[in-house]
Amino acid sequence: MIRDTQSVRVRFAPSPTGPLHIGGVRTALYNYLFARKHEGAFILRIEDTDQARYIPGAEDYIRESLEWLGLKPDEGPGYGGDHGPYRQSERKSKYKMYAQLLVEKGHAYYAFDTPEELEKMRQEEEARGNYSPKYDHKVRDRMKNSLTLEEDRVKACLDAGDNVTIRLKITPGEEVVFQDTVRGTVRFSSDELDDKVILKADGMPTYHLANIVDDHLMEISHVIRGEEWLSSTAHHVLMYRSFDWSPPVFVHLPLILKPTGKGKLSKRDGAKFGFPVFPLEWIREERYHGFREEGFNPNALLNFLAFLGWSPGTEQEIFTLQELIEVFDIHNIVKSGARFDIDKARWYNQQYLISMSGEDILEGLMAAGPKDILENTDKNFLVKFADLMKERVHTYTEFVPEGLYFFKPPDTYDDKQIKKRYRPELRKHFETLKALIDQLESFNARILQDTVKHYLIENDLKIGVFFPLLRIMVCGSLKGPDLFSLIELLGKNAFLSRWDAALAYFEGIISE
C-alpha cells in the first residue's frame, strides 16, 4: 500500500543512548530509499524520552553518521522542518495533553502504585504460578489507580503528585488485527497485552505514547522499523483506535543476525568476531571501531546493507545509491533474518574501489592514513599508487600496509623464493640488464618490459626465473601489482638503488 506520492513521509527515530548500530543504519537506509523513490520526506526524530540512559554526544554521532553515509534528512534537529520540535524531550507538553485525553475518553487511567507495591504484585502473581506477571485487567482491580479509588482519593493522589503515571486501559477478549507489508496479517489477543505505562511519573512519555502522537502530528505515512517493535504494534493500533486516528502503513524489517546465523547481531559481536558494527568509531568507557575508520566507502556499505533483508528481484548486486532508490520496493523485503557476512561487506567495498579512479580514491585514502607517509608524498604519485593497488585491497586502510614497498625499500625478502630461483651464474646477467636499463632515455613500463624481455630471449633465459626475482627486488615478495608499472612509478634512481641492495642480498643468501 502506497499513498499519494506527495504524502509519503517516513521517519528514522533513534534513541541517543549510545552509538548507532548497523541495524539502525539499515533502517535509516530503507526509510531514505523509500522516501526518495516516492519523492517524499525523510525525517530524523530523536527519541530521547529515556533521560536516564541519555548519553551526551550520541545525537551528534547519529547526525554525523547519516551525513557520512549520504542519508541527509529533509527534516529534523539541525535540518529544520514544519513539524518540530524533532526531539521528544522538547515535546513534553504535547504528550501530557494526549495522555490526559485518553483518560477522559476512558481508554487510559491514572495509576499511583509505588515501586514496592508493584513488586509485591509481581511476587503474588508468581506465587499463583504466573511467572510472567504483568499489570493488566487481571490485577488492576486490586492495584492503586483511578479505576479502583474513590474520586476524592484520586484527586488527593493527583494533587500530591507522587508516583503518578498514566496507563493504557486494555479491554480483554478482543482480537487486535493489523496489516504489515512484510508479515501480512498480524493478529494479537488483547488478553496477552498489559496496561502499559504511557506517561511516566516524571512527566515524560514512554516510547508507545510518544511514538503514536509524533507519527500522527508529523503526518508519517509509513512506519519502517525493526522486527523487535512488531509485538508493540498491537498497543499502538489500539491507541490509534482510541484517538480515532488512521494508523500509518507498518513495515517491520527482519533482524540482522550474527555471522553464525543464530541470534541478533549485537555490539559485542564486533569485538568477538573482529569487525565493526557501528558506522563511525565510538569512544567512551570502551572503544569500538567504525566502518569509516576501517576504511570502508560509505556507498559500498549502503549497497551491502541494502541486501541484508531485501532483494531487487534480479541478479544484479552492485548498485549506486541512485540506482537503489530507483529499484527499491518495500514489497521485496523478506521475513527471515539476514546473516551478517563481513567478507561480503569487504567484497562490496573492493568492487567499489576497483570501479573508482585513483583520483576518486584519494580522499578516502588520505583519511585512512597513515598520515606521516601520505602527507609527505606527491599527490600524482598517490593517484597512480591507488590505481595500481585498488584491485589488491578491500579497504582504504589496506592500501599502505599492503603496498608499503611503494614508499620505501623492502625491509625483508622472500628467502625461500630467492633460493628457489637465484643462481650465482645469473649475476652477470643482472649486471648487464641493470646497465641497459640505466641507459634508457624513456623510463616507462612498456619500454622497460620490452628491454628486459628482449634481453632474456636473446640470452635464452627464463622469464619465469627473472621476473619473479625482479619483483622480489622491488617488493620483497612475489606479491604486488603490475611489475613494470610499479617500476615506472618508483623512477629509475629508486629502482636501481633497490636493485643493488637486493642483488647483494641474493648473493649473501646463496653463499650461506
C-alpha positions as CSV (number, residue, x, y, z in Angstrom):
1,M,0.0,0.0,0.0
2,I,1.4,3.4,-1.0
3,R,-0.5,6.5,-0.5
4,D,-0.4,9.5,-2.8
5,T,3.2,10.2,-3.9
6,Q,3.3,13.7,-2.3
7,S,2.1,12.3,1.1
8,V,4.9,9.9,1.6
9,R,6.6,10.8,4.9
10,V,8.9,8.5,6.8
11,R,11.0,8.9,9.9
12,F,14.1,7.4,11.3
13,A,13.8,7.7,15.1
14,P,16.9,6.6,17.0
15,S,17.5,7.0,20.8
16,P,20.7,8.9,21.8
17,T,21.7,6.2,24.3
18,G,24.9,5.2,22.5
19,P,26.4,4.7,19.1
20,L,24.2,4.0,16.1
21,H,24.1,0.2,15.4
22,I,24.5,-1.0,11.9
23,G,20.9,-2.4,12.1
24,G,19.8,1.2,12.8
25,V,21.7,2.3,9.7
26,R,19.9,-0.2,7.6
27,T,16.6,1.1,9.0
28,A,17.6,4.6,8.1
29,L,18.6,3.4,4.6
30,Y,15.3,1.7,3.9
31,N,13.4,4.8,5.1
32,Y,15.6,7.0,2.9
33,L,15.3,4.9,-0.2
34,F,11.5,4.7,0.2
35,A,11.2,8.5,0.7
36,R,13.4,9.3,-2.3
37,K,11.7,6.7,-4.5
38,H,8.3,8.3,-3.9
39,E,9.5,11.9,-3.7
40,G,8.6,12.1,-0.1
41,A,10.2,13.3,3.1
42,F,12.9,11.6,5.2
43,I,12.7,12.8,8.8
44,L,15.1,12.4,11.6
45,R,13.4,12.3,15.0
46,I,15.4,12.0,18.2
47,E,13.6,9.8,20.7
48,D,15.2,11.0,23.9
49,T,12.4,10.3,26.5
50,D,14.6,7.9,28.4
51,Q,16.7,10.6,30.1
52,A,18.3,8.0,32.5
53,R,20.1,6.4,29.5
54,Y,20.8,9.5,27.5
55,I,24.5,9.9,26.5
56,P,25.9,13.3,25.6
57,G,27.3,13.3,22.1
58,A,25.1,10.5,20.9
59,E,22.8,12.7,18.9
60,D,25.8,14.4,17.2
61,Y,27.1,10.9,16.4
62,I,23.8,10.0,14.8
63,R,23.8,13.0,12.6
64,E,27.5,12.7,11.6
65,S,26.8,9.0,10.7
66,L,23.9,9.8,8.5
67,E,25.8,12.6,6.7
68,W,28.9,10.4,6.2
69,L,26.6,7.8,4.6
70,G,24.9,10.4,2.4
71,L,21.5,9.9,4.0
72,K,20.8,13.5,4.8
73,P,17.4,14.1,6.4
74,D,14.9,16.6,5.0
75,E,13.6,17.5,8.5
76,G,15.0,17.1,12.0
77,P,17.2,18.7,14.6
78,G,19.6,20.9,12.7
79,Y,17.8,20.4,9.4
80,G,14.6,22.5,10.0
81,G,11.1,21.5,9.1
82,D,7.5,22.5,9.8
83,H,6.7,19.7,12.2
84,G,9.2,20.3,15.0
85,P,10.5,20.2,17.5
86,Y,12.1,17.0,16.5
87,R,13.5,16.0,19.9
88,Q,10.9,14.3,22.0
89,S,12.2,15.9,25.2
90,E,11.1,19.2,23.7
91,R,7.5,18.0,23.1
92,K,6.7,17.0,26.7
93,S,3.5,19.2,26.9
94,K,2.0,17.5,23.9
95,Y,2.3,14.1,25.3
96,K,0.7,15.0,28.6
97,M,-2.2,16.6,26.8
98,Y,-2.8,13.5,24.7
99,A,-2.4,11.1,27.6
100,Q,-5.0,13.0,29.6
101,L,-7.3,13.0,26.6
102,L,-7.1,9.2,26.6
103,V,-8.1,9.2,30.3
104,E,-11.0,11.5,29.5
105,K,-12.1,9.1,26.8
106,G,-11.9,6.1,29.1
107,H,-9.1,4.4,27.3
108,A,-6.4,5.2,29.9
109,Y,-6.3,5.7,33.7
110,Y,-4.1,7.2,36.4
111,A,-2.0,4.7,38.4
112,F,-0.4,5.6,41.8
113,D,1.4,2.4,42.7
114,T,4.7,2.7,44.4
115,P,7.7,0.5,43.2
116,E,7.2,-1.6,46.4
117,E,3.5,-2.2,45.6
118,L,4.4,-3.2,42.0
119,E,7.0,-5.6,43.3
120,K,4.5,-7.1,45.8
121,M,2.0,-7.6,42.9
122,R,4.7,-9.4,40.9
123,Q,5.6,-11.7,43.8
124,E,1.9,-12.5,44.5
125,E,1.4,-13.4,40.8
126,E,4.5,-15.6,40.8
127,A,3.2,-17.3,43.9
128,R,0.0,-18.1,42.0
129,G,2.1,-19.7,39.2
130,N,2.1,-16.8,36.9
131,Y,5.8,-16.4,36.1
132,S,5.3,-13.6,33.6
133,P,3.3,-11.2,35.8
134,K,2.1,-8.0,34.2
135,Y,-0.1,-5.1,35.1
136,D,-3.3,-6.0,33.2
137,H,-7.1,-6.5,33.6
138,K,-6.4,-9.4,35.9
139,V,-4.6,-7.4,38.5
140,R,-5.6,-3.8,38.0
141,D,-8.7,-4.1,40.3
142,R,-6.5,-4.7,43.3
143,M,-4.0,-2.0,42.5
144,K,-3.9,1.7,43.4
145,N,-5.3,3.5,40.4
146,S,-8.2,5.8,39.3
147,L,-10.3,2.7,38.4
148,T,-10.3,1.4,42.0
149,L,-10.1,4.5,44.2
150,E,-12.8,6.9,45.1
151,E,-12.9,10.2,43.3
152,D,-11.7,12.3,46.2
153,R,-8.8,9.8,46.8
154,V,-7.8,10.1,43.1
155,K,-7.8,13.9,43.4
156,A,-5.7,13.7,46.5
157,C,-3.2,11.4,44.8
158,L,-3.1,13.7,41.7
159,D,-2.6,16.8,43.9
160,A,0.2,15.1,45.8
161,G,1.9,14.2,42.5
162,D,3.8,11.2,43.8
163,N,4.1,8.1,41.7
164,V,1.5,9.4,39.2
165,T,1.6,7.5,35.9
166,I,-1.0,7.0,33.2
167,R,-1.6,3.5,31.9
168,L,-3.3,2.4,28.7
169,K,-6.5,0.5,29.5
170,I,-6.7,-2.7,27.6
171,T,-10.0,-4.4,27.2
172,P,-9.8,-8.2,27.4
173,G,-11.3,-10.6,24.9
174,E,-10.6,-8.6,21.8
175,E,-8.6,-9.6,18.7
176,V,-6.2,-6.9,17.5
177,V,-5.6,-7.2,13.8
178,F,-3.4,-5.1,11.5
179,Q,-1.6,-5.5,8.2
180,D,2.1,-5.4,7.9
181,T,3.7,-5.0,4.5
182,V,6.3,-7.7,5.3
183,R,4.4,-10.0,7.6
184,G,0.9,-9.8,6.1
185,T,-2.0,-10.1,8.5
186,V,-0.8,-10.0,12.1
187,R,-3.1,-10.9,15.0
188,F,-2.8,-10.4,18.8
189,S,-5.3,-11.3,21.5
190,S,-5.8,-8.4,23.9
191,D,-5.6,-10.9,26.7
192,E,-1.8,-11.1,26.0
193,L,-1.4,-7.3,26.4
194,D,-0.5,-5.4,29.5
195,D,-1.8,-2.0,30.6
196,K,1.4,-0.2,29.5
197,V,2.5,3.0,31.2
198,I,2.2,5.7,28.5
199,L,3.2,8.7,30.7
200,K,5.8,8.2,33.4
201,A,5.9,9.8,36.9
202,D,8.5,12.3,35.7
203,G,6.0,13.6,33.1
204,M,7.9,12.0,30.2
205,P,6.1,9.7,27.8
206,T,7.1,6.2,27.2
207,Y,8.0,5.1,23.6
208,H,4.5,3.9,23.0
209,L,2.7,7.2,23.5
210,A,5.4,9.4,22.1
211,N,5.7,7.2,19.0
212,I,1.9,7.4,18.3
213,V,1.5,11.1,18.9
214,D,4.6,12.1,17.0
215,D,3.8,9.9,14.0
216,H,0.3,11.4,13.8
217,L,1.3,15.0,14.3
218,M,4.3,14.7,11.9
219,E,1.9,13.0,9.3
220,I,4.0,9.9,9.0
221,S,2.6,7.8,6.2
222,H,4.8,4.6,6.6
223,V,6.5,3.3,9.7
224,I,9.5,1.3,8.6
225,R,11.3,-0.1,11.7
226,G,12.9,-3.2,13.1
227,E,11.1,-6.5,13.8
228,E,11.7,-6.1,17.6
229,W,8.8,-3.5,17.6
230,L,6.3,-5.8,16.0
231,S,5.0,-7.1,19.3
232,S,4.4,-3.5,20.5
233,T,2.3,-2.6,17.4
234,A,-0.8,-4.1,18.9
235,H,-0.7,-1.5,21.7
236,H,-0.1,1.2,19.0
237,V,-3.0,0.0,16.9
238,L,-5.3,0.2,20.0
239,M,-4.1,3.7,20.7
240,Y,-4.7,4.9,17.1
241,R,-8.2,3.5,17.5
242,S,-8.7,5.2,20.8
243,F,-7.7,8.6,19.3
244,D,-9.8,7.9,16.2
245,W,-6.7,8.4,14.1
246,S,-5.8,6.4,11.0
247,P,-2.6,4.4,11.5
248,P,0.3,4.5,9.1
249,V,1.4,1.6,6.9
250,F,3.5,-0.7,9.0
251,V,6.7,-2.3,7.6
252,H,8.7,-4.4,10.1
253,L,12.2,-5.3,9.0
254,P,13.9,-8.7,9.6
255,L,16.7,-9.0,12.1
256,I,20.3,-8.7,11.2
257,L,21.8,-11.9,12.6
258,K,25.2,-12.8,13.9
259,P,27.7,-14.3,11.4
260,T,26.7,-17.7,12.8
261,G,23.1,-17.1,11.8
262,K,22.0,-17.6,15.4
263,G,20.7,-14.6,17.3
264,K,20.6,-10.9,16.7
265,L,23.8,-9.1,15.9
266,S,25.0,-7.1,18.9
267,K,27.7,-4.5,19.5
268,R,29.7,-7.2,21.4
269,D,29.8,-9.4,18.3
270,G,32.0,-6.8,16.6
271,A,34.7,-7.3,19.2
272,K,34.1,-11.1,19.3
273,F,34.3,-11.6,15.5
274,G,36.7,-8.8,14.8
275,F,34.7,-6.4,12.6
276,P,32.8,-3.1,13.2
277,V,29.1,-2.9,13.9
278,F,28.9,0.9,14.0
279,P,29.3,3.3,11.1
280,L,31.8,5.5,12.9
281,E,34.2,5.0,15.8
282,W,32.7,5.3,19.2
283,I,34.9,6.1,22.3
284,R,33.5,6.2,25.8
285,E,34.4,3.7,28.5
286,E,35.1,1.3,25.7
287,R,36.3,1.9,22.2
288,Y,34.5,0.5,19.1
289,H,35.9,0.9,15.6
290,G,33.6,2.1,12.9
291,F,33.3,1.2,9.2
292,R,34.6,4.6,8.3
293,E,37.8,4.0,10.4
294,E,38.1,0.5,9.0
295,G,38.4,2.1,5.5
296,F,35.0,1.4,4.0
297,N,33.5,3.5,1.3
298,P,30.1,4.7,2.6
299,N,28.3,3.9,-0.7
300,A,29.7,0.3,-0.7
301,L,28.5,-0.1,2.9
302,L,25.0,1.1,1.9
303,N,25.0,-1.3,-1.0
304,F,25.9,-4.2,1.3
305,L,23.3,-3.2,3.9
306,A,20.5,-2.9,1.3
307,F,20.8,-6.6,0.6
308,L,20.5,-7.6,4.3
309,G,16.8,-8.2,4.2
310,W,15.9,-7.0,0.7
311,S,16.3,-8.2,-2.9
312,P,15.9,-6.3,-6.2
313,G,14.5,-9.5,-7.8
314,T,17.4,-9.6,-10.3
315,E,21.0,-11.0,-10.3
316,Q,22.5,-7.5,-10.1
317,E,24.4,-6.9,-6.9
318,I,26.3,-3.6,-7.4
319,F,24.1,-0.5,-7.2
320,T,24.8,3.2,-6.8
321,L,22.6,4.9,-4.2
322,Q,20.6,6.4,-7.0
323,E,20.1,3.0,-8.6
324,L,19.0,1.6,-5.2
325,I,16.4,4.4,-5.0
326,E,15.0,3.6,-8.4
327,V,14.6,-0.2,-7.8
328,F,13.7,-0.2,-4.1
329,D,10.4,-1.8,-3.3
330,I,9.2,-2.5,0.3
331,H,7.3,-5.5,-1.0
332,N,10.7,-7.2,-1.7
333,I,11.7,-7.0,1.9
334,V,12.0,-10.6,3.2
335,K,10.7,-12.0,6.5
336,S,13.6,-14.1,7.5
337,G,16.7,-12.7,9.3
338,A,19.8,-11.8,7.3
339,R,23.2,-13.2,8.4
340,F,25.9,-10.5,8.7
341,D,28.8,-11.5,6.5
342,I,31.8,-9.2,6.9
343,D,33.6,-11.0,3.9
344,K,30.7,-10.0,1.7
345,A,30.9,-6.4,3.0
346,R,34.6,-6.4,2.1
347,W,33.8,-7.7,-1.3
348,Y,31.3,-4.9,-1.9
349,N,33.9,-2.4,-0.8
350,Q,36.5,-3.9,-3.2
351,Q,34.1,-3.7,-6.1
352,Y,33.6,0.0,-5.5
353,L,37.3,0.6,-5.2
354,I,38.0,-1.2,-8.4
355,S,35.4,1.0,-10.2
356,M,36.9,4.2,-8.9
357,S,39.7,6.3,-10.4
358,G,42.9,6.9,-8.3
359,E,41.8,10.5,-8.1
360,D,38.5,9.5,-6.5
361,I,40.1,7.0,-4.1
362,L,42.5,9.7,-2.9
363,E,40.1,11.4,-0.3
364,G,39.3,8.1,1.4
365,L,43.0,7.0,1.2
366,M,44.2,10.2,2.9
367,A,41.6,9.9,5.7
368,A,42.6,6.3,6.3
369,G,46.3,7.2,6.7
370,P,49.0,6.7,7.8
371,K,49.4,10.5,7.6
372,D,53.2,10.5,8.2
373,I,53.6,8.7,4.9
374,L,50.7,10.0,2.8
375,E,51.0,13.7,3.7
376,N,54.7,13.7,2.7
377,T,54.1,12.1,-0.7
378,D,53.4,13.8,-4.0
379,K,49.7,13.8,-5.0
380,N,50.3,12.5,-8.5
381,F,52.4,9.6,-7.1
382,L,49.5,8.7,-4.7
383,V,46.9,8.8,-7.5
384,K,49.0,6.3,-9.5
385,F,49.7,4.3,-6.4
386,A,45.9,4.0,-5.8
387,D,45.2,2.9,-9.4
388,L,47.9,0.2,-9.2
389,M,46.8,-1.1,-5.8
390,K,43.0,-0.9,-5.9
391,E,42.4,-4.4,-7.2
392,R,44.7,-5.9,-4.5
393,V,42.9,-4.5,-1.4
394,H,39.5,-4.4,0.1
395,T,39.5,-1.2,2.2
396,Y,41.2,2.2,2.3
397,T,43.2,1.2,5.3
398,E,44.9,-1.7,3.5
399,F,46.5,0.4,0.7
400,V,49.6,1.5,2.5
401,P,50.3,-1.6,4.6
402,E,49.8,-3.9,1.6
403,G,51.8,-1.5,-0.7
404,L,54.5,-0.2,1.7
405,Y,57.2,-1.1,-0.8
406,F,55.9,1.9,-2.9
407,F,57.2,4.2,-0.3
408,K,60.4,2.6,0.9
409,P,62.6,-0.3,0.0
410,P,61.6,-3.7,1.5
411,D,62.8,-4.5,5.0
412,T,62.8,-8.2,4.3
413,Y,63.0,-10.5,1.2
414,D,61.4,-13.9,0.5
415,D,64.4,-16.1,1.1
416,K,62.5,-19.3,0.0
417,Q,61.7,-17.9,-3.4
418,I,65.2,-16.4,-3.8
419,K,66.9,-19.8,-3.1
420,K,64.5,-21.5,-5.4
421,R,65.4,-19.2,-8.4
422,Y,68.7,-17.4,-8.0
423,R,72.0,-18.9,-9.0
424,P,75.5,-17.2,-8.8
425,E,75.8,-17.5,-12.6
426,L,72.9,-15.2,-13.1
427,R,74.7,-12.3,-11.5
428,K,76.4,-11.2,-14.8
429,H,73.0,-11.1,-16.5
430,F,71.6,-8.9,-13.8
431,E,74.5,-6.6,-14.0
432,T,74.1,-6.3,-17.8
433,L,70.4,-5.8,-17.5
434,K,71.0,-3.0,-15.0
435,A,73.3,-1.3,-17.3
436,L,70.8,-1.5,-20.2
437,I,68.1,0.0,-18.0
438,D,70.3,2.7,-16.7
439,Q,71.0,3.8,-20.3
440,L,67.2,4.1,-21.2
441,E,66.2,7.6,-22.1
442,S,62.4,6.8,-21.7
443,F,61.7,5.2,-18.4
444,N,58.2,3.8,-18.9
445,A,56.5,0.4,-18.3
446,R,56.3,-0.7,-21.9
447,I,59.9,0.1,-22.8
448,L,61.1,-1.4,-19.5
449,Q,59.3,-4.7,-20.2
450,D,60.4,-4.8,-23.8
451,T,64.0,-4.2,-22.9
452,V,64.1,-7.0,-20.2
453,K,62.1,-9.5,-22.3
454,H,64.3,-8.9,-25.4
455,Y,67.5,-9.4,-23.3
456,L,66.1,-12.6,-21.8
457,I,65.0,-14.1,-25.1
458,E,68.4,-13.2,-26.8
459,N,70.2,-14.9,-24.0
460,D,67.9,-17.9,-23.7
461,L,67.0,-17.1,-20.1
462,K,63.7,-18.0,-18.4
463,I,61.2,-15.2,-17.8
464,G,59.7,-17.4,-15.1
465,V,63.0,-17.0,-13.2
466,F,63.9,-13.4,-13.8
467,F,60.5,-11.7,-13.5
468,P,59.9,-13.1,-10.0
469,L,63.4,-12.1,-8.9
470,L,62.8,-8.6,-10.2
471,R,59.6,-8.4,-8.3
472,I,61.4,-9.5,-5.1
473,M,64.0,-6.8,-5.7
474,V,61.2,-4.2,-5.7
475,C,58.6,-5.6,-3.4
476,G,60.4,-8.1,-1.2
477,S,58.0,-10.8,-2.2
478,L,56.0,-12.2,-5.1
479,K,53.0,-10.0,-4.2
480,G,52.3,-6.8,-6.0
481,P,50.6,-5.0,-8.9
482,D,51.9,-4.9,-12.5
483,L,55.7,-5.1,-12.1
484,F,56.8,-2.6,-14.7
485,S,54.1,-0.1,-14.0
486,L,55.3,-0.2,-10.4
487,I,59.0,0.3,-11.5
488,E,58.0,3.2,-13.7
489,L,56.2,4.9,-10.8
490,L,59.3,4.4,-8.5
491,G,61.6,6.0,-11.0
492,K,65.0,5.0,-12.4
493,N,67.1,6.0,-9.4
494,A,64.9,4.4,-6.7
495,F,64.6,1.3,-8.8
496,L,68.3,0.8,-9.5
497,S,69.1,1.6,-5.8
498,R,66.8,-1.3,-4.8
499,W,68.4,-3.5,-7.5
500,D,71.9,-3.1,-6.0
501,A,70.7,-3.8,-2.4
502,A,68.6,-6.8,-3.4
503,L,71.3,-8.3,-5.6
504,A,73.8,-8.1,-2.8
505,Y,71.2,-9.8,-0.5
506,F,70.7,-12.6,-3.1
507,E,74.4,-13.3,-3.3
508,G,74.6,-13.5,0.5
509,I,71.7,-15.9,0.7
510,I,73.1,-18.2,-1.9
511,S,76.6,-18.2,-0.2
512,E,75.2,-19.3,3.2
